Amino acid sequence: MGIRENLLHIKEEIARLSEDVVLVAVSKFHTLESVMEAISAGQRIFGENRVQEAIKKWSDIKQEYSDINLHLIGPLQTNKVAEAVSIFDMIEVVDREKLVDVLVKEMQKQGRNIPCLVQVNIGKEPQKSGVMPEELDSLLKYCNKSGLNIEGLMCIPPAGKDPAPYFTAMSRLQQKYGFKILSMGMSGDFSEAIKNGATHVRVGSAIFGDRKV
Ligand SMILES: *Cc1c(COP(=O)(O)O)cnc(C)c1O
């Protein structure tokens, strides 16, 4: 199936489960041609993992389509923040105080106020990015004090496990803090995520096909 059909199919499945879940089409490692196909099918919200790749792929397209909304969903190093702030419209991966500081400073410098999500390491996996759940409260207070615009939470549950308990735990955190956004669910589990309260799902391979990495 083509990208247009895949998008249609996923949107139908989303609509069957909920009225207003936002589909973030994850185009990492996929070509400009694939991205253009999704745009011509009406998709406007996209996710990329790497700052460099996003700049290369999206700078020109964003000039042409002013309604494109690009989300950063991969780990962000502080030395890439300036470029990230220049291209992304939402940053889903805030997970430490140092990053908060650099983001706030850079957004002031560029005159941009980009909404952000805090990424939670909900499975407490040592090698994964995201703030540990027990440190979330403190990081949110820090964001608030620093003036970073946090609109919600994001997570990637542990691979190869039933994601439902992790989704439920995230939903509880979202409610506890009264956030409007909860970004969770990928190609394999977005339906489950929506049933557990996701407001945004990040779907890649089910739209664009398999990727090398
Ligand atoms: C790659 C990626 C996705 C999309 O994954 P698929 O399984 O291809 O849908 C979603 N979220 C993050 C953070 C990713 O890195």
The ligand as an ORCA input file, in Angstrom:
! r2SCAN-3c Opt
* xyz 0 1
  C      10.704      6.046     15.502
  C       9.853      6.593     16.580
  C       8.445      6.505     16.509
  C       7.710      5.799     15.394
  O       7.972      4.441     15.444
  P       7.192      3.404     14.475
  O       7.271      2.125     15.204
  O       7.928      3.417     13.197
  O       5.809      3.910     14.339
  C       7.715      7.087     17.538
  N       8.307      7.710     18.571
  C       9.648      7.812     18.666
  C      10.233      8.518     19.825
  C      10.457      7.245     17.688
  O      11.787      7.349     17.808
*
